[in-house]
């Protein structure tokens, strides 16, 4: 008979290398305005799922789309000047 062994330690083990690096946290921080704009757009869409969109809903969706596009443009312009590690041209 084989003993039943739990894998709790293997599943929930904490290793320091599992934490995000400072560079990854900085990248998330730079992307946060775009992430929040995407969340606002999704919220605008979700409010109209179970009903016919009103003019106010349509304005909210348009405003959220414009904000997402503006944040994408800002992020693209910000990252266009940075170089990739590894010497890639």
C-alpha positions, 0 to 999 in steps of 0.5 A: 500500500502506498502512503498518501502524501500531501503536496501542500508544502510543494504548492504553497512553498515560498521562495524569494525568487518567486517575487517580482523584481524591481524592474518588473514592479517599475514596468507595472507602475508605468503601465498602471494608467493604461490598466486603469483606463482599460478597467474604466472601459470594461466598467462602461461596457459591463453597465450596458450588458443588461440594458439598452445603452442610453446616450449617457452610456454611449458618452461614457464608453466614448470617453473611456475609449478616448482615455485608453487610446490616449494612455496607449499613445502616452505609453508608446511615446514614453517607451519609444526612446528606451533601448532594449537590453542585449544590444539589439538595434 
